[in-house]
Amino acid sequence: MSTADVLERSETRRSITPGWPEIVVGLVVLVAVAFGLPALLKATGVAEHLSSLASGLILAALSGVAGLIAFFAANQMRIRDWSAFGVRRTSVRWLLIGVAGGIVAAIVWRLVAGIVLVLVGPTENIQEPYRDAAQGSVFLIVLSILFLAVLTPLGEEFLFRGVVTTALLRHGALIGVIGSTLIFALAHWNLAISIIALVVGLIAAELRRRSGSVWPGFVVHLVNNLIGQLIIVVWL
């Protein structure tokens, strides 16, 4: 195969992978949905009639739904093949590595958060509504766990690893993994939650790069969130 053929195949491969248009559309739609719906509920007065438990469940569901909507918007831009975004089958081995990664993430971010807490003091707990969602009947607790430990990881992994990491990997492993992790952390706009996002995002992005699939990262995210939800339920 000639050099020209190699270059042509390389350019063709790059042209059918997600890029900056998908990143921009995905993030804009994410912000519009994640902030637009709560603002709409507040503007219409609906939010005033919701209990803290109902608000917590809505926010818990919105975390995942917003990510999925943003992913679908990015997917409809130019490349409608989900496999181009890493939504493809993977091996049991990679899924098990994802489980291990989730356990490591749950330990590491708590250690880092403890150090930050000592250095800068306590930060605003923006996840208090999510904690409210974990209270109540068994049904509501299960619903909260499904939203936060399954739906949220699904939406965020499809968007941030499926779209953002995949697109940035066109510029190399370092930019793809570190760049997408920083964007993921900034999207959470709170120091305490950004620490979690940094650790989980870094592991998930690297597994996305190595496995070629978003599913190992989804498992990392699921296990980390599940551990957090179970801790909340046990200690309430």
C-alpha positions in Angstrom: 0.0 0.0 0.0 1.4 3.4 -1.0 1.9 6.4 1.3 -0.9 8.2 -0.5 -3.3 5.3 0.2 -2.4 5.3 3.9 -3.0 9.0 4.2 -6.2 8.8 2.3 -7.5 6.0 4.6 -6.4 8.0 7.6 -8.3 11.1 6.4 -11.4 9.0 5.7 -11.3 7.5 9.1 -11.0 11.0 10.7 -13.8 12.3 8.6 -16.3 9.7 9.9 -15.4 10.2 13.6 -17.1 12.7 15.9 -15.4 16.1 16.1 -15.9 19.6 17.5 -19.4 20.1 16.0 -20.6 17.1 18.0 -18.9 18.3 21.2 -20.4 21.8 20.9 -23.9 20.6 20.1 -23.8 18.0 22.8 -22.7 20.4 25.5 -25.1 23.2 24.4 -28.0 20.8 24.5 -26.9 19.4 27.9 -26.8 22.9 29.4 -30.2 23.8 27.8 -31.9 20.7 29.2 -30.2 20.5 32.6 -30.7 24.2 33.4 -33.8 24.9 31.3 -36.2 22.4 32.8 -35.5 23.5 36.5 -35.8 27.1 35.4 -39.1 26.4 33.6 -40.5 24.6 36.7 -39.5 27.6 38.8 -40.9 30.2 36.4 -44.2 28.4 36.1 -44.5 28.0 39.9 -44.5 24.2 39.7 -41.3 24.0 41.7 -43.0 25.7 44.7 -45.5 22.9 45.0 -42.9 20.1 44.9 -41.6 18.5 48.0 -37.9 18.1 48.6 -38.3 14.4 47.9 -40.1 15.0 44.5 -37.5 17.7 43.6 -34.7 15.2 44.4 -36.2 12.5 42.2 -36.7 14.9 39.3 -33.1 16.2 39.5 -31.8 12.6 39.8 -33.7 11.6 36.7 -32.7 14.8 34.9 -29.0 14.1 35.3 -29.2 11.1 33.0 -32.0 12.3 30.7 -30.1 15.5 29.9 -27.0 13.5 28.9 -29.0 11.1 26.7 -30.8 13.9 24.9 -27.5 15.7 24.4 -25.9 12.5 23.0 -28.8 12.0 20.6 -28.6 15.6 19.4 -24.8 15.2 18.7 -25.4 11.8 17.1 -27.9 13.3 14.6 -25.4 16.0 13.5 -23.4 14.0 10.9 -22.7 10.5 12.1 -25.6 8.4 13.0 -23.7 5.2 13.6 -23.6 4.7 17.4 -20.5 2.6 17.1 -18.5 5.6 15.9 -19.2 7.1 19.4 -17.9 3.9 21.2 -21.4 2.6 21.8 -20.4 -0.9 20.9 -20.1 -4.3 22.5 -17.1 -5.1 24.7 -15.7 -8.1 26.5 -16.5 -9.4 30.0 -12.8 -8.7 30.8 -13.3 -5.0 30.2 -16.5 -4.9 32.2 -14.7 -6.5 35.1 -11.9 -4.0 34.8 -14.7 -1.4 34.9 -16.0 -2.8 38.2 -12.4 -2.6 39.6 -12.1 0.9 38.3 -15.3 2.0 40.0 -14.2 0.6 43.4 -10.8 2.4 43.0 -12.6 5.6 42.0 -14.9 5.5 45.0 -11.8 5.2 47.3 -9.5 7.6 45.6 -11.9 10.6 45.3 -12.9 10.2 49.0 -9.2 10.4 49.9 -8.7 13.5 47.7 -11.9 15.1 48.9 -10.7 14.6 52.5 -7.4 16.4 51.8 -9.2 19.3 50.0 -11.6 19.6 52.9 -8.7 20.0 55.3 -7.1 22.6 53.1 -10.1 24.7 52.0 -12.8 23.8 54.4 -16.3 22.5 53.6 -18.0 23.4 50.4 -21.7 23.9 49.4 -23.4 20.5 49.2 -25.3 20.9 45.9 -26.2 17.2 46.1 -28.5 17.7 49.1 -31.6 17.3 46.8 -30.2 14.0 45.6 -29.8 12.9 49.3 -33.5 13.8 49.8 -34.3 11.5 46.9 -32.7 8.6 48.8 -35.2 8.9 51.6 -38.7 7.6 51.9 -40.2 4.3 51.0 -38.3 1.3 49.7 -39.8 2.0 46.2 -38.5 5.6 46.3 -35.1 4.5 47.4 -34.9 1.9 44.6 -36.1 4.6 42.1 -33.4 7.0 43.4 -30.7 4.3 43.0 -31.9 3.5 39.5 -31.8 7.2 38.5 -28.4 8.0 40.1 -26.5 4.8 39.7 -27.8 3.7 36.3 -29.6 6.5 34.4 -27.1 9.2 35.3 -24.0 7.2 34.4 -25.7 6.1 31.2 -26.4 9.6 30.0 -23.1 11.1 31.1 -21.0 8.3 29.7 -22.8 8.5 26.3 -22.2 12.2 26.2 -18.8 12.7 27.8 -17.0 9.6 26.8 -19.1 8.7 23.8 -19.0 12.2 22.2 -16.4 14.3 24.0 -13.6 11.7 24.6 -14.1 10.1 21.2 -13.9 13.5 19.4 -10.8 14.7 21.4 -9.0 11.4 20.8 -8.6 12.5 17.2 -5.9 14.8 18.7 -4.0 12.2 20.6 -4.4 10.1 23.8 -3.3 12.9 26.2 -5.7 15.5 24.8 -8.5 12.9 24.5 -8.3 11.6 28.0 -7.2 14.6 30.0 -9.2 17.1 28.0 -12.4 15.2 28.2 -11.9 14.7 31.9 -11.4 18.4 32.6 -14.5 19.2 30.6 -16.5 16.6 32.5 -15.2 18.1 35.8 -16.0 21.7 34.8 -19.5 20.6 33.8 -20.2 19.9 37.5 -19.2 23.4 38.5 -18.7 22.6 42.2 -15.4 21.8 43.9 -16.6 18.8 45.8 -18.5 17.2 42.9 -15.7 18.2 40.4 -13.3 16.1 42.5 -15.5 13.0 42.0 -15.9 13.9 38.3 -12.1 14.2 37.8 -11.4 10.8 39.3 -14.3 8.9 37.7 -13.8 10.8 34.4 -10.1 10.0 34.2 -10.6 6.3 34.7 -13.6 6.1 32.4 -11.9 8.1 29.6 -8.8 5.9 29.7 -11.0 2.8 29.6 -12.9 4.3 26.7 -9.6 4.8 24.9 -8.2 1.4 25.6 -11.3 -0.7 25.1 -12.9 1.3 22.2 -16.2 1.1 24.0 -18.2 3.4 26.4 -19.4 0.4 28.5 -16.4 -0.2 30.7 -16.6 3.5 31.7 -20.3 3.2 32.3 -19.5 0.3 34.7 -16.9 2.5 36.5 -19.5 5.3 36.9 -22.3 2.9 37.9 -20.2 1.2 40.6 -18.9 4.5 42.0 -22.4 6.0 42.2 -23.9 2.8 43.5 -21.4 2.7 46.4 -22.3 6.4 47.2 -26.0 5.7 47.1 -25.7 2.6 49.3 -23.7 4.6 51.8 -26.3 7.3 52.0 -29.1 4.7 52.4 -27.2 2.9 55.2 -26.3 6.0 57.1 -29.7 7.7 56.9 
